[in-house]
Amino acid sequence: MSEEKALSFGLVIDEDACSTCSLCVYVCPFEAITVKQLNDERKVEVDESKCRFCGLCYGMCPLEAIKIGYYEFEDLVKQAERLCTEAGVKSLIVACKGSNPTDAVINGRVRNGKLPVLKVPCVGRIPLDFYVKLLAEGVVERLHVLPCEEEFCRLKEGGRISSLRVDYLKDLLGELEADGRLLNVVKGVNRAEVDESRCVGCGNCVHYCPYEAASLRSPGIASIDEEKCMGCGICLAYCPNFAITLEGYEHENLSEAVSKLAEKVKAAGEAPIAVFYCQWAYTPRLFEGNGSNLCFIELPCAGRADPLHVIQALNLGFKGVLVLACKQDLCNFEEAGAKRAEENLEILKKLLGQLGLGEKVEIAFVSPKYPGEADQALSSFISKLKG
């Protein structure tokens, strides 16, 4: 899909506010930030090509000198306030999307009833000021923070950094004689599992797993190595007998989600468009509608996009299906997610083309690193369908 206009990098350093303390250099897991000496001045520079837009530098900066157009501080606060007000409670769960797929799973881990959930790409990007503001202003009386297990973090240091910073805040609250239970930390993971009664031993999962986590054992049954699995869900898209599950993204769950969205939008008299999106590539706007006829289905990775769900959407009356995937060099799953998604969609488009439906399906490679890129892809696809 061609770009309509050049897009600017979404991370900016405010040189007037920056003290060149180098905390951002220390925390960046991709070595994208450096401090350079220019004559008598020090200056922080960001290598756009290396930056993965994890936001850890943004969350760590003590002077708010790093500006990032994605999950900004004020937007996070407004979202938290709205969630607590709508739920009528003074507790909030802040969870990393990667390890916490559904609200039901999240509340099960917290074990404290049904609480509102604010899901973010990485808990490590959340500034400590966010937690302090919510507690100080009485928006919440208790916070539950759910980062990834450290070795499971797709952004390398996100889980570790978030744990260190929340522990620091807990100690600080303790020094101020505040209730230590104000903050509760629960780490988690989300890994694939095999239903041996369904497995036919085809070996697809072994071939396509980017982490070599899948293997076949006698008598030809697939097995997933928990220590290697990173929860991308690619194996699910290639399993012909639905024998592999990933909590929150099982074939039946996604199929049900597509059906419910179709019914909801049709009831409003709109011809719906389905948008399957990688949780790392895009997040539907928190406060602005993208159009009442757009239906969003989140995936752990675009590689999880199953041609069967695309066909189902078209069969249910969706006038088009768009898959939003990461750019290959920004894929958090060994660059395999975006590649597999493209392969699957291209094969499907060729088959649909024989029925004159090939133009109804498209894939776009986007990143929050470039604000407006996903919206541009959505607009382009909508215009294409109208044409």
C-alpha positions as a Markdown table, in Angstrom:
| # | Residue | x | y | z |
|---|---|---|---|---|
| 1 | Met | 0.0 | 0.0 | 0.0 |
| 2 | Ser | 1.7 | 3.2 | -1.1 |
| 3 | Glu | 2.2 | 6.1 | 1.3 |
| 4 | Glu | 0.3 | 9.3 | 0.7 |
| 5 | Lys | 2.8 | 11.6 | 2.4 |
| 6 | Ala | 6.0 | 11.5 | 4.3 |
| 7 | Leu | 5.6 | 10.8 | 8.0 |
| 8 | Ser | 7.8 | 12.2 | 10.8 |
| 9 | Phe | 9.4 | 10.2 | 13.6 |
| 10 | Gly | 7.3 | 10.3 | 16.7 |
| 11 | Leu | 9.9 | 10.7 | 19.3 |
| 12 | Val | 11.3 | 14.2 | 20.0 |
| 13 | Ile | 14.0 | 15.4 | 22.5 |
| 14 | Asp | 13.2 | 18.8 | 24.0 |
| 15 | Glu | 16.8 | 20.2 | 24.1 |
| 16 | Asp | 15.8 | 23.1 | 26.4 |
| 17 | Ala | 14.4 | 20.7 | 29.0 |
| 18 | Cys | 17.0 | 18.0 | 28.7 |
| 19 | Ser | 19.8 | 17.9 | 31.3 |
| 20 | Thr | 21.7 | 15.1 | 29.4 |
| 21 | Cys | 21.5 | 13.0 | 32.6 |
| 22 | Ser | 21.9 | 9.9 | 30.4 |
| 23 | Leu | 19.1 | 7.9 | 32.1 |
| 24 | Cys | 17.6 | 7.4 | 28.6 |
| 25 | Val | 20.9 | 6.0 | 27.3 |
| 26 | Tyr | 21.0 | 3.6 | 30.3 |
| 27 | Val | 17.5 | 2.3 | 29.9 |
| 28 | Cys | 17.3 | 2.0 | 26.1 |
| 29 | Pro | 17.4 | -1.8 | 25.3 |
| 30 | Phe | 18.2 | -1.2 | 21.6 |
| 31 | Glu | 21.2 | 1.2 | 22.0 |
| 32 | Ala | 19.3 | 3.8 | 20.0 |
| 33 | Ile | 20.2 | 6.7 | 22.3 |
| 34 | Thr | 23.6 | 8.4 | 22.8 |
| 35 | Val | 24.9 | 11.5 | 24.4 |
| 36 | Lys | 27.4 | 13.3 | 22.2 |
| 37 | Gln | 29.8 | 16.1 | 23.0 |
| 38 | Leu | 29.5 | 19.0 | 20.5 |
| 39 | Asn | 32.1 | 21.6 | 21.3 |
| 40 | Asp | 31.2 | 22.8 | 24.9 |
| 41 | Glu | 27.7 | 21.2 | 24.8 |
| 42 | Arg | 26.4 | 17.8 | 25.4 |
| 43 | Lys | 23.4 | 16.6 | 23.3 |
| 44 | Val | 21.1 | 13.6 | 23.4 |
| 45 | Glu | 20.6 | 12.0 | 20.0 |
| 46 | Val | 18.3 | 9.2 | 18.9 |
| 47 | Asp | 19.1 | 6.9 | 16.1 |
| 48 | Glu | 15.7 | 6.5 | 14.3 |
| 49 | Ser | 16.8 | 3.4 | 12.5 |
| 50 | Lys | 17.5 | 1.6 | 15.8 |
| 51 | Cys | 14.6 | 2.9 | 17.9 |
| 52 | Arg | 11.8 | 0.3 | 18.4 |
| 53 | Phe | 9.5 | 2.9 | 20.1 |
| 54 | Cys | 9.2 | 0.9 | 23.3 |
| 55 | Gly | 8.9 | 4.1 | 25.3 |
| 56 | Leu | 11.1 | 3.1 | 28.2 |
| 57 | Cys | 13.1 | 6.3 | 27.7 |
| 58 | Tyr | 9.9 | 8.3 | 27.9 |
| 59 | Gly | 8.9 | 6.6 | 31.1 |
| 60 | Met | 12.3 | 7.1 | 32.7 |
| 61 | Cys | 13.0 | 10.8 | 31.8 |
| 62 | Pro | 12.9 | 12.8 | 35.1 |
| 63 | Leu | 12.4 | 16.2 | 33.3 |
| 64 | Glu | 9.7 | 15.2 | 30.7 |
| 65 | Ala | 12.2 | 16.1 | 28.0 |
| 66 | Ile | 11.2 | 13.2 | 25.8 |
| 67 | Lys | 8.0 | 13.7 | 23.9 |
| 68 | Ile | 6.3 | 10.7 | 22.4 |
| 69 | Gly | 3.0 | 10.7 | 20.5 |
| 70 | Tyr | 1.8 | 7.3 | 21.7 |
| 71 | Tyr | 0.3 | 6.6 | 25.1 |
| 72 | Glu | 1.1 | 10.1 | 26.3 |
| 73 | Phe | 0.9 | 11.0 | 30.0 |
| 74 | Glu | -2.3 | 13.0 | 29.8 |
| 75 | Asp | -4.1 | 10.5 | 27.6 |
| 76 | Leu | -3.2 | 7.7 | 30.1 |
| 77 | Val | -4.5 | 9.8 | 33.0 |
| 78 | Lys | -7.8 | 10.5 | 31.2 |
| 79 | Gln | -8.3 | 6.9 | 30.3 |
| 80 | Ala | -7.6 | 5.8 | 33.8 |
| 81 | Glu | -10.1 | 8.3 | 35.2 |
| 82 | Arg | -12.7 | 7.3 | 32.7 |
| 83 | Leu | -12.3 | 3.5 | 33.4 |
| 84 | Cys | -12.6 | 4.0 | 37.2 |
| 85 | Thr | -15.6 | 6.3 | 36.9 |
| 86 | Glu | -17.5 | 4.0 | 34.5 |
| 87 | Ala | -16.8 | 1.0 | 36.8 |
| 88 | Gly | -17.6 | 2.9 | 40.0 |
| 89 | Val | -14.5 | 1.6 | 41.8 |
| 90 | Lys | -11.3 | 3.1 | 43.2 |
| 91 | Ser | -9.0 | 0.3 | 41.9 |
| 92 | Leu | -7.2 | 0.0 | 38.6 |
| 93 | Ile | -5.2 | -2.7 | 36.8 |
| 94 | Val | -2.3 | -1.5 | 34.5 |
| 95 | Ala | -1.3 | -4.5 | 32.4 |
| 96 | Cys | 1.2 | -5.2 | 29.6 |
| 97 | Lys | -0.7 | -6.5 | 26.6 |
| 98 | Gly | 1.9 | -9.1 | 25.7 |
| 99 | Ser | 1.3 | -11.3 | 28.7 |
| 100 | Asn | -2.3 | -10.3 | 29.6 |
| 101 | Pro | -4.5 | -11.1 | 26.6 |
| 102 | Thr | -8.0 | -10.6 | 28.1 |
| 103 | Asp | -9.7 | -8.8 | 31.0 |
| 104 | Ala | -10.9 | -12.2 | 32.3 |
| 105 | Val | -7.3 | -13.5 | 32.5 |
| 106 | Ile | -6.1 | -10.3 | 34.1 |
| 107 | Asn | -8.7 | -10.3 | 36.8 |
| 108 | Gly | -8.0 | -13.9 | 37.4 |
| 109 | Arg | -4.4 | -13.1 | 38.2 |
| 110 | Val | -5.3 | -10.2 | 40.4 |
| 111 | Arg | -8.1 | -12.2 | 42.2 |
| 112 | Asn | -9.9 | -9.2 | 43.3 |
| 113 | Gly | -13.2 | -9.2 | 41.4 |
| 114 | Lys | -13.9 | -7.5 | 38.1 |
| 115 | Leu | -11.7 | -4.3 | 38.0 |
| 116 | Pro | -11.2 | -1.9 | 35.1 |
| 117 | Val | -8.1 | -2.6 | 33.0 |
| 118 | Leu | -5.7 | -0.2 | 31.3 |
| 119 | Lys | -3.7 | -2.2 | 28.8 |
| 120 | Val | -0.5 | -0.8 | 27.4 |
| 121 | Pro | 2.3 | -2.1 | 25.0 |
| 122 | Cys | 4.8 | -2.2 | 27.8 |
| 123 | Val | 4.3 | -1.3 | 31.5 |
| 124 | Gly | 7.9 | -0.1 | 31.6 |
| 125 | Arg | 6.9 | 3.0 | 29.6 |
| 126 | Ile | 4.5 | 4.2 | 32.3 |
| 127 | Pro | 6.0 | 7.2 | 34.2 |
| 128 | Leu | 6.0 | 6.9 | 37.9 |
| 129 | Asp | 4.2 | 10.3 | 38.0 |
| 130 | Phe | 1.2 | 8.5 | 36.5 |
| 131 | Tyr | 0.8 | 6.2 | 39.5 |
| 132 | Val | 1.5 | 9.1 | 41.9 |
| 133 | Lys | -1.1 | 11.4 | 40.3 |
| 134 | Leu | -3.8 | 8.8 | 40.4 |
| 135 | Leu | -3.1 | 8.0 | 44.1 |
| 136 | Ala | -2.6 | 11.6 | 45.2 |
| 137 | Glu | -5.8 | 12.9 | 43.5 |
| 138 | Gly | -7.9 | 10.0 | 44.8 |
| 139 | Val | -8.7 | 8.6 | 41.4 |
| 140 | Val | -7.6 | 5.2 | 42.8 |
| 141 | Glu | -6.9 | 3.8 | 46.2 |
| 142 | Arg | -5.1 | 0.8 | 44.9 |
| 143 | Leu | -3.2 | -0.1 | 41.8 |
| 144 | His | -2.4 | -3.5 | 40.4 |
| 145 | Val | 0.6 | -3.5 | 38.0 |
| 146 | Leu | 1.0 | -6.5 | 35.7 |
| 147 | Pro | 4.3 | -6.5 | 33.8 |
| 148 | Cys | 5.7 | -9.5 | 31.8 |
| 149 | Glu | 8.0 | -12.0 | 33.3 |
| 150 | Glu | 11.5 | -10.5 | 32.7 |
| 151 | Glu | 12.7 | -13.2 | 30.4 |
| 152 | Phe | 9.5 | -13.1 | 28.4 |
| 153 | Cys | 9.5 | -9.4 | 27.6 |
| 154 | Arg | 9.5 | -8.7 | 23.9 |
| 155 | Leu | 11.1 | -5.3 | 24.5 |
| 156 | Lys | 14.1 | -6.8 | 26.3 |
| 157 | Glu | 14.1 | -4.6 | 29.4 |
| 158 | Gly | 10.5 | -3.6 | 29.8 |
| 159 | Gly | 9.6 | -6.2 | 32.5 |
| 160 | Arg | 12.8 | -5.6 | 34.5 |
| 161 | Ile | 12.6 | -1.8 | 34.3 |
| 162 | Ser | 8.9 | -1.7 | 35.3 |
| 163 | Ser | 9.5 | -4.0 | 38.3 |
| 164 | Leu | 12.5 | -1.9 | 39.5 |
| 165 | Arg | 10.5 | 1.4 | 39.2 |
| 166 | Val | 7.4 | 0.1 | 40.9 |
| 167 | Asp | 9.5 | -1.4 | 43.7 |
| 168 | Tyr | 11.1 | 2.0 | 44.1 |
| 169 | Leu | 7.8 | 3.7 | 44.4 |
| 170 | Lys | 6.6 | 1.1 | 46.9 |
| 171 | Asp | 9.6 | 1.8 | 49.1 |
| 172 | Leu | 9.1 | 5.5 | 48.7 |
| 173 | Leu | 5.4 | 5.2 | 49.8 |
| 174 | Gly | 6.7 | 3.1 | 52.8 |
| 175 | Glu | 9.1 | 5.9 | 53.8 |
| 176 | Leu | 6.1 | 8.3 | 53.7 |
| 177 | Glu | 4.2 | 5.8 | 56.0 |
| 178 | Ala | 1.6 | 5.1 | 53.3 |
| 179 | Asp | -0.1 | 1.8 | 53.0 |
| 180 | Gly | 2.3 | -0.6 | 51.3 |
| 181 | Arg | -0.7 | -2.4 | 49.7 |
| 182 | Leu | -1.4 | 0.6 | 47.5 |
| 183 | Leu | 0.6 | -1.1 | 44.8 |
| 184 | Asn | 0.4 | -4.7 | 43.9 |
| 185 | Val | 2.7 | -6.3 | 41.3 |
| 186 | Val | 1.8 | -9.6 | 39.5 |
| 187 | Lys | 4.1 | -10.8 | 36.7 |
| 188 | Gly | 2.7 | -13.1 | 34.0 |
| 189 | Val | 3.3 | -14.8 | 30.6 |
| 190 | Asn | 1.1 | -16.1 | 27.8 |
| 191 | Arg | 2.4 | -19.2 | 26.0 |
| 192 | Ala | 1.0 | -21.6 | 23.5 |
| 193 | Glu | -0.2 | -25.1 | 24.5 |
| 194 | Val | -1.0 | -28.2 | 22.5 |
| 195 | Asp | -4.3 | -30.2 | 22.8 |
| 196 | Glu | -2.8 | -33.7 | 22.1 |
| 197 | Ser | -6.2 | -35.1 | 21.4 |
| 198 | Arg | -6.5 | -32.9 | 18.3 |
| 199 | Cys | -2.9 | -32.9 | 17.1 |
| 200 | Val | -2.3 | -34.8 | 13.8 |
| 201 | Gly | 1.5 | -34.4 | 13.8 |
| 202 | Cys | 1.7 | -32.4 | 10.6 |
| 203 | Gly | 4.8 | -30.5 | 11.8 |
| 204 | Asn | 3.6 | -27.0 | 10.7 |
| 205 | Cys | 4.2 | -25.5 | 14.1 |
| 206 | Val | 7.8 | -26.9 | 14.1 |
| 207 | His | 8.5 | -25.4 | 10.7 |
| 208 | Tyr | 7.0 | -21.9 | 11.3 |
| 209 | Cys | 7.9 | -21.2 | 15.0 |
| 210 | Pro | 10.5 | -18.4 | 15.0 |
| 211 | Tyr | 11.8 | -19.5 | 18.4 |
| 212 | Glu | 12.2 | -23.3 | 17.8 |
| 213 | Ala | 9.8 | -23.8 | 20.7 |
| 214 | Ala | 7.7 | -26.5 | 18.9 |
| 215 | Ser | 8.9 | -30.0 | 18.3 |
| 216 | Leu | 7.4 | -33.4 | 17.4 |
| 217 | Arg | 7.8 | -36.2 | 19.8 |
| 218 | Ser | 6.8 | -39.9 | 19.5 |
| 219 | Pro | 4.3 | -40.9 | 18.3 |
| 220 | Gly | 4.1 | -37.7 | 16.2 |
| 221 | Ile | 2.5 | -35.4 | 18.7 |
| 222 | Ala | 3.5 | -31.7 | 18.8 |
| 223 | Ser | 5.0 | -30.3 | 22.0 |
| 224 | Ile | 5.8 | -26.7 | 23.1 |
| 225 | Asp | 8.9 | -25.8 | 25.1 |
| 226 | Glu | 7.6 | -23.3 | 27.7 |
| 227 | Glu | 11.0 | -21.8 | 28.2 |
| 228 | Lys | 11.3 | -20.9 | 24.5 |
| 229 | Cys | 7.8 | -20.0 | 23.5 |
| 230 | Met | 7.2 | -16.2 | 23.3 |
| 231 | Gly | 3.4 | -16.3 | 22.7 |
| 232 | Cys | 3.4 | -14.9 | 19.1 |
| 233 | Gly | 0.6 | -17.2 | 18.0 |
| 234 | Ile | 2.0 | -17.9 | 14.6 |
| 235 | Cys | 1.8 | -21.6 | 15.1 |
| 236 | Leu | -2.0 | -21.3 | 15.7 |
| 237 | Ala | -2.5 | -19.7 | 12.2 |
| 238 | Tyr | -0.8 | -22.7 | 10.6 |
| 239 | Cys | -2.3 | -25.5 | 12.7 |
| 240 | Pro | -4.9 | -27.3 | 10.4 |
| 241 | Asn | -6.7 | -29.0 | 13.3 |
| 242 | Phe | -6.9 | -26.1 | 15.8 |
| 243 | Ala | -4.8 | -28.3 | 18.2 |
| 244 | Ile | -2.7 | -25.3 | 19.5 |
| 245 | Thr | -4.2 | -22.7 | 21.8 |
| 246 | Leu | -3.0 | -19.4 | 23.1 |
| 247 | Glu | -5.2 | -17.9 | 25.9 |
| 248 | Gly | -7.3 | -15.2 | 24.5 |
| 249 | Tyr | -6.5 | -15.8 | 20.9 |
| 250 | Glu | -7.9 | -19.3 | 20.3 |
| 251 | His | -9.6 | -19.9 | 16.9 |
| 252 | Glu | -13.1 | -20.1 | 18.5 |
| 253 | Asn | -12.6 | -16.9 | 20.5 |
| 254 | Leu | -11.5 | -14.9 | 17.5 |
| 255 | Ser | -14.3 | -16.4 | 15.4 |
| 256 | Glu | -16.9 | -15.4 | 18.0 |
| 257 | Ala | -15.4 | -11.9 | 18.2 |
| 258 | Val | -15.8 | -11.5 | 14.5 |
| 259 | Ser | -19.4 | -12.7 | 14.6 |
| 260 | Lys | -20.4 | -10.3 | 17.4 |
| 261 | Leu | -18.8 | -7.3 | 15.8 |
| 262 | Ala | -20.6 | -8.1 | 12.5 |
| 263 | Glu | -24.0 | -8.2 | 14.4 |
| 264 | Lys | -23.3 | -5.0 | 16.3 |
| 265 | Val | -22.4 | -2.9 | 13.3 |
| 266 | Lys | -25.1 | -4.3 | 11.1 |
| 267 | Ala | -27.6 | -3.4 | 13.7 |
| 268 | Ala | -26.5 | 0.2 | 13.4 |
| 269 | Gly | -27.1 | 0.0 | 9.6 |
| 270 | Glu | -23.5 | 0.2 | 8.6 |
| 271 | Ala | -21.5 | -2.0 | 6.2 |
| 272 | Pro | -18.6 | -3.0 | 8.4 |
| 273 | Ile | -14.9 | -3.2 | 7.7 |
| 274 | Ala | -12.8 | -5.7 | 9.8 |
| 275 | Val | -9.4 | -4.6 | 10.9 |
| 276 | Phe | -7.1 | -7.3 | 12.4 |
| 277 | Tyr | -4.2 | -5.5 | 14.0 |
| 278 | Cys | -1.0 | -6.5 | 15.7 |
| 279 | Gln | -1.0 | -5.2 | 19.3 |
| 280 | Trp | 2.5 | -3.8 | 18.7 |
| 281 | Ala | 1.7 | -2.1 | 15.4 |
| 282 | Tyr | -1.4 | -0.2 | 16.3 |
| 283 | Thr | -3.9 | 0.8 | 19.0 |
| 284 | Pro | -7.3 | 2.1 | 18.2 |
| 285 | Arg | -7.7 | 5.7 | 19.5 |
| 286 | Leu | -8.8 | 6.0 | 23.1 |
| 287 | Phe | -11.0 | 9.0 | 22.7 |
| 288 | Glu | -11.7 | 9.5 | 19.0 |
| 289 | Gly | -13.8 | 7.2 | 16.9 |
| 290 | Asn | -12.2 | 5.8 | 13.7 |
| 291 | Gly | -15.6 | 5.5 | 12.1 |
| 292 | Ser | -18.6 | 3.5 | 13.4 |
| 293 | Asn | -18.2 | 0.9 | 10.6 |
| 294 | Leu | -14.6 | -0.1 | 11.6 |
| 295 | Cys | -14.4 | -3.2 | 13.7 |
| 296 | Phe | -11.1 | -3.9 | 15.4 |
| 297 | Ile | -9.8 | -7.3 | 16.4 |
| 298 | Glu | -6.5 | -7.4 | 18.3 |
| 299 | Leu | -3.9 | -10.1 | 17.7 |
| 300 | Pro | -0.7 | -10.9 | 19.6 |
| 301 | Cys | 1.1 | -10.6 | 16.3 |
| 302 | Ala | -0.1 | -10.2 | 12.7 |
| 303 | Gly | 1.3 | -13.6 | 12.0 |
| 304 | Arg | -1.7 | -14.9 | 14.0 |
| 305 | Ala | -4.0 | -13.6 | 11.3 |
| 306 | Asp | -5.8 | -16.7 | 10.1 |
| 307 | Pro | -7.1 | -16.8 | 6.5 |
| 308 | Leu | -10.2 | -18.6 | 7.9 |
| 309 | His | -11.1 | -15.6 | 10.0 |
| 310 | Val | -10.7 | -13.3 | 7.0 |
| 311 | Ile | -13.0 | -15.6 | 4.9 |
| 312 | Gln | -15.5 | -15.7 | 7.8 |
| 313 | Ala | -15.6 | -11.9 | 8.0 |
| 314 | Leu | -16.3 | -11.6 | 4.3 |
| 315 | Asn | -18.9 | -14.3 | 4.5 |
| 316 | Leu | -20.6 | -12.4 | 7.4 |
| 317 | Gly | -21.0 | -9.3 | 5.2 |
| 318 | Phe | -17.8 | -7.3 | 6.0 |
| 319 | Lys | -17.1 | -5.3 | 2.8 |
| 320 | Gly | -13.4 | -5.5 | 3.4 |
| 321 | Val | -10.7 | -6.9 | 5.7 |
| 322 | Leu | -7.4 | -5.0 | 6.5 |
| 323 | Val | -4.5 | -6.5 | 8.5 |
| 324 | Leu | -2.3 | -4.0 | 10.2 |
| 325 | Ala | 1.2 | -5.6 | 10.7 |
| 326 | Cys | 4.5 | -4.3 | 12.0 |
| 327 | Lys | 7.2 | -3.3 | 9.5 |
| 328 | Gln | 9.4 | -6.3 | 9.2 |
| 329 | Asp | 12.4 | -4.7 | 10.8 |
| 330 | Leu | 10.3 | -3.6 | 13.8 |
| 331 | Cys | 8.6 | -7.0 | 14.4 |
| 332 | Asn | 9.0 | -8.1 | 18.0 |
| 333 | Phe | 9.0 | -11.8 | 17.0 |
| 334 | Glu | 12.3 | -12.2 | 15.1 |
| 335 | Glu | 10.8 | -10.4 | 12.1 |
| 336 | Ala | 8.7 | -13.6 | 11.5 |
| 337 | Gly | 5.3 | -12.2 | 12.4 |
| 338 | Ala | 5.1 | -9.6 | 9.6 |
| 339 | Lys | 6.7 | -12.0 | 7.1 |
| 340 | Arg | 4.2 | -14.8 | 7.8 |
| 341 | Ala | 1.2 | -12.5 | 7.8 |
| 342 | Glu | 2.2 | -11.2 | 4.3 |
| 343 | Glu | 2.7 | -14.7 | 3.0 |
| 344 | Asn | -0.7 | -15.9 | 4.3 |
| 345 | Leu | -2.5 | -12.8 | 3.0 |
| 346 | Glu | -0.9 | -13.0 | -0.5 |
| 347 | Ile | -1.9 | -16.6 | -0.9 |
| 348 | Leu | -5.4 | -15.8 | 0.2 |
| 349 | Lys | -5.7 | -12.8 | -2.1 |
| 350 | Lys | -4.8 | -15.0 | -5.1 |
| 351 | Leu | -7.5 | -17.4 | -4.2 |
| 352 | Leu | -10.1 | -14.7 | -3.6 |
| 353 | Gly | -9.0 | -13.0 | -6.8 |
| 354 | Gln | -10.4 | -15.9 | -8.8 |
| 355 | Leu | -13.8 | -15.0 | -7.3 |
| 356 | Gly | -13.3 | -11.3 | -7.9 |
| 357 | Leu | -12.8 | -10.6 | -4.2 |
| 358 | Gly | -9.1 | -10.1 | -4.1 |
| 359 | Glu | -9.4 | -6.3 | -3.6 |
| 360 | Lys | -11.4 | -6.7 | -0.5 |
| 361 | Val | -8.4 | -7.9 | 1.5 |
| 362 | Glu | -5.3 | -6.0 | 2.2 |
| 363 | Ile | -2.3 | -5.8 | 4.5 |
| 364 | Ala | -0.5 | -2.7 | 5.6 |
| 365 | Phe | 2.8 | -2.4 | 7.5 |
| 366 | Val | 2.7 | 0.4 | 10.1 |
| 367 | Ser | 4.3 | 1.5 | 13.3 |
| 368 | Pro | 3.3 | 3.9 | 16.1 |
| 369 | Lys | 6.9 | 5.1 | 15.6 |
| 370 | Tyr | 5.4 | 7.2 | 12.7 |
| 371 | Pro | 2.2 | 9.0 | 14.0 |
| 372 | Gly | -0.6 | 8.9 | 11.5 |
| 373 | Glu | 0.8 | 6.0 | 9.5 |
| 374 | Ala | -1.9 | 3.6 | 10.5 |
| 375 | Asp | -4.7 | 6.1 | 10.0 |
| 376 | Gln | -3.3 | 6.8 | 6.6 |
| 377 | Ala | -3.4 | 3.1 | 5.8 |
| 378 | Leu | -7.0 | 2.9 | 7.0 |
| 379 | Ser | -8.1 | 5.9 | 4.9 |
| 380 | Ser | -6.4 | 4.5 | 1.8 |
| 381 | Phe | -8.1 | 1.1 | 2.3 |
| 382 | Ile | -11.5 | 2.7 | 2.8 |
| 383 | Ser | -11.1 | 4.8 | -0.4 |
| 384 | Lys | -10.0 | 1.7 | -2.3 |
| 385 | Leu | -13.2 | -0.1 | -1.2 |
| 386 | Lys | -15.4 | 2.8 | -2.2 |
| 387 | Gly | -13.7 | 2.9 | -5.6 |
